[in-house]
Structure formats: structure tokens, C-alpha cells
Amino acid sequence: MPRQIFQLKMSLAGVRPPVWRRVLVPAGYTLDRLHRVVQHAMGWRDCRLHSFEIDAMQYGEPDPDGELALHDELDARLDAVLGKGSRFSYTYDFGDWWEHDLVVEDALAADPDERYPVCLDGERACPPEGVGGPSGYQALLVALADGDDPVGPIDPRHATLRDWVGSTFDPSRFDPVRTTTLLRRFC
């Protein structure tokens, strides 16, 4: 029987303009591997806590103190907890609260000549970590747009935000080929 893959669409909730990715992943991946796929596809650095919610069940790294009731993501294979049409969420950074809406758009037979995971498509750069969640990201986008004024920024705090993010951050940039390279290297 050929291996199965899932086509997933992941969208960052509460962010406008939209930030999203479409990826192909082996259906036999566990949720901890999907966590790495989300991290590299979205551009995060995996330095914050995370969890998945699937059918009202929470999955993640077990809490050594037992304060969070999470099912171990290492024990949950995608094909055991998800199927075509499944919708679920992934939350990253419980301070900034980056929530991702995920949907299994399709279940397909894997191409034996293809390496997975693969990023098929996407839109816009992921917000930088530590920016302050969706509202902080919106403030950053306003600050970046304010920097185009030749007289200087309207709000002096905007210059601080632009300096913090650096001159190389372009919110409109996304490269699925580069993302596929990262996915294959780290996932």
C-alpha cells in the first residue's frame, strides 16, 4: 500500500493581511514532527511553548510539573487523530498567543519519487517572535508603513519598532522553495 500524505493549510489567526502556508506532510508523522513543520513553514524559531487542540483534546510536550493536562504529542500520529476535512488549532507562544488554524485539505498517495514535507504555497512573512502577538504585529506594520515619510516617522515609537525588527524584514516576502529546503533539513 502506498504511503499517504496530508495536504495541510495553516493560517495565522487574527492577522491581516493574511499569513498562511500550504504543505504536504506524511500522514504517519507524529504531532511533534508537525510542530516542527509549522515552526519552519511559518518562520518561527521554536523557542516558546506550544500545543495542538484536536477534537477538544490538548496535545503538546508533557508538563513535568503536571499543571497542564496535555496528551503527549509524541504518541499521536496524524493519521490516527486527523483525516481529510479535519480542522484543528496550533497555539505557539502562550504569552503572545499565536493561534494557527489548520485544515487537512486532502489525503493523497505519496509520490515515491518525492521527498516530504513540501511547501506548496503561502503568503507573507510570519511576524517576528516577541512582537507582542497579533496587536503588536499590527503596530509593527503601521510603523513600517510610517517609515516611508521623507520627513521622518509621524510617531517616534515607530522608529524604535523599525530598528527592533531590522532592515531585512519584509512582511510581504515569502519563498516556498526556501521553506521546502528548511522543512526537508529540519523536519
C-alpha positions as CSV (number, residue, x, y, z in Angstrom):
1,M,0.0,0.0,0.0
2,P,1.4,3.4,-0.9
3,R,2.3,5.8,1.8
4,Q,-0.3,8.5,2.5
5,I,0.3,12.3,2.7
6,F,-1.9,15.0,4.0
7,Q,-2.2,18.4,2.3
8,L,-2.5,20.9,5.1
9,K,-3.3,24.6,5.1
10,M,-2.2,26.6,8.1
11,S,-3.3,30.1,8.6
12,L,-2.2,32.5,11.3
13,A,-5.4,33.7,13.1
14,G,-6.0,37.4,13.9
15,V,-3.5,38.7,11.4
16,R,-4.3,41.0,8.5
17,P,-3.2,40.8,5.7
18,P,-3.4,37.0,5.9
19,V,-0.3,34.9,6.6
20,W,-0.7,31.2,5.5
21,R,1.1,28.1,4.2
22,R,0.1,25.0,2.3
23,V,2.2,21.9,2.9
24,L,2.4,18.2,2.2
25,V,3.3,16.0,5.1
26,P,3.5,12.3,5.7
27,A,0.3,11.1,7.4
28,G,2.5,8.9,9.6
29,Y,4.1,11.9,11.2
30,T,3.5,12.4,14.9
31,L,2.3,15.8,16.2
32,D,5.8,16.7,17.5
33,R,7.0,16.4,13.9
34,L,4.1,18.5,12.7
35,H,5.1,21.1,15.3
36,R,8.5,21.3,13.6
37,V,6.8,21.6,10.2
38,V,4.7,24.5,11.5
39,Q,7.7,26.2,13.0
40,H,9.8,26.1,9.9
41,A,7.0,26.8,7.4
42,M,5.9,29.8,9.3
43,G,9.4,31.1,10.2
44,W,9.3,30.7,13.9
45,R,12.4,29.7,15.9
46,D,10.8,27.1,18.3
47,C,11.8,28.9,21.5
48,R,8.3,29.1,23.1
49,L,5.7,26.6,24.4
50,H,3.1,25.2,22.0
51,S,0.0,23.0,22.0
52,F,-2.4,21.4,19.5
53,E,-6.2,21.2,20.0
54,I,-7.9,18.4,18.1
55,D,-11.5,17.5,18.8
56,A,-11.3,19.2,22.2
57,M,-8.2,17.3,23.2
58,Q,-5.0,19.1,24.0
59,Y,-1.6,17.8,22.8
60,G,1.9,19.0,23.4
61,E,5.0,18.3,25.4
62,P,4.1,16.8,28.7
63,D,4.3,19.3,31.6
64,P,6.9,17.9,34.1
65,D,5.0,19.7,36.9
66,G,1.7,18.2,35.8
67,E,0.0,21.6,35.8
68,L,-1.1,21.4,32.1
69,A,-3.3,18.5,31.1
70,L,-1.7,17.6,27.7
71,H,-1.6,14.4,25.8
72,D,1.9,13.6,24.7
73,E,2.3,14.8,21.1
74,L,4.9,12.0,20.6
75,D,2.2,9.4,21.0
76,A,-0.3,11.0,18.4
77,R,0.2,10.1,14.7
78,L,-1.6,12.4,12.3
79,D,-3.4,9.6,10.5
80,A,-4.7,8.4,13.9
81,V,-6.2,11.7,15.1
82,L,-6.9,13.5,11.7
83,G,-8.4,12.8,8.3
84,K,-9.5,14.7,5.2
85,G,-11.5,17.7,6.2
86,S,-10.2,17.8,9.8
87,R,-9.9,21.2,11.4
88,F,-7.7,21.8,14.4
89,S,-5.6,24.5,16.0
90,Y,-2.0,25.0,17.0
91,T,-1.0,27.7,19.5
92,Y,2.5,28.9,19.8
93,D,3.9,31.2,22.5
94,F,1.4,31.4,25.3
95,G,2.4,35.0,26.0
96,D,1.9,36.4,22.5
97,W,-0.7,33.7,21.8
98,W,-0.1,33.0,18.1
99,E,-3.0,30.8,17.1
100,H,-2.9,28.9,13.8
101,D,-6.0,27.4,12.1
102,L,-5.1,24.2,10.3
103,V,-7.2,22.1,8.0
104,V,-6.5,18.8,6.3
105,E,-7.5,19.8,2.8
106,D,-6.7,16.4,1.2
107,A,-5.3,12.9,1.8
108,L,-3.3,11.6,-1.1
109,A,-1.0,8.8,-2.1
110,A,2.6,9.9,-1.7
111,D,4.7,10.2,-4.8
112,P,7.5,7.6,-4.4
113,D,10.0,10.0,-6.1
114,E,9.2,13.0,-3.9
115,R,10.8,13.9,-0.5
116,Y,8.4,15.2,2.1
117,P,7.5,17.6,3.7
118,V,7.0,20.1,0.9
119,C,5.7,23.7,1.0
120,L,3.4,24.2,-2.0
121,D,2.4,27.8,-1.4
122,G,2.0,30.5,1.1
123,E,1.6,34.2,1.6
124,R,3.5,36.9,3.5
125,A,6.3,36.6,6.1
126,C,5.5,35.4,9.5
127,P,5.5,38.0,12.2
128,P,8.8,38.2,14.2
129,E,8.8,36.4,17.5
130,G,8.4,38.7,20.5
131,V,6.5,41.4,18.6
132,G,3.5,41.1,21.0
133,G,1.0,38.9,19.3
134,P,-1.4,40.0,16.6
135,S,-1.9,43.5,18.0
136,G,1.9,44.0,18.3
137,Y,2.3,42.8,14.8
138,Q,-0.3,45.3,13.6
139,A,1.5,48.1,15.3
140,L,4.8,46.9,13.6
141,L,3.1,47.0,10.2
142,V,1.9,50.6,10.9
143,A,5.4,51.5,12.0
144,L,7.0,50.0,8.8
145,A,4.5,51.9,6.6
146,D,5.2,55.1,8.6
147,G,8.9,54.9,7.7
148,D,8.2,55.8,4.1
149,D,7.7,59.5,5.0
150,P,10.8,61.6,3.9
151,V,10.3,64.0,6.8
152,G,10.5,61.1,9.3
153,P,8.0,59.0,11.2
154,I,4.8,60.5,12.4
155,D,5.1,58.6,15.7
156,P,8.6,58.5,17.3
157,R,7.9,55.0,18.7
158,H,7.7,53.8,15.1
159,A,11.4,54.3,14.6
160,T,12.1,52.1,17.6
161,L,9.9,49.3,16.2
162,R,11.6,49.6,12.8
163,D,15.0,49.5,14.4
164,W,14.0,46.5,16.5
165,V,12.8,44.4,13.5
166,G,15.8,45.4,11.4
167,S,16.1,46.5,7.8
168,T,15.8,43.0,6.3
169,F,12.3,42.2,7.5
170,D,9.8,42.4,4.6
171,P,6.3,41.5,5.7
172,S,5.2,40.8,2.1
173,R,8.0,38.3,1.4
174,F,7.5,34.5,1.3
175,D,9.5,31.9,-0.6
176,P,8.0,28.3,-0.8
177,V,11.2,26.9,-2.3
178,R,13.4,28.1,0.6
179,T,10.7,26.9,3.0
180,T,10.8,23.4,1.5
181,T,14.5,23.4,1.9
182,L,14.2,24.2,5.6
183,L,11.4,21.7,6.0
184,R,13.5,18.9,4.5
185,R,16.6,19.8,6.5
186,F,14.9,20.1,9.9
187,C,11.7,18.0,9.8
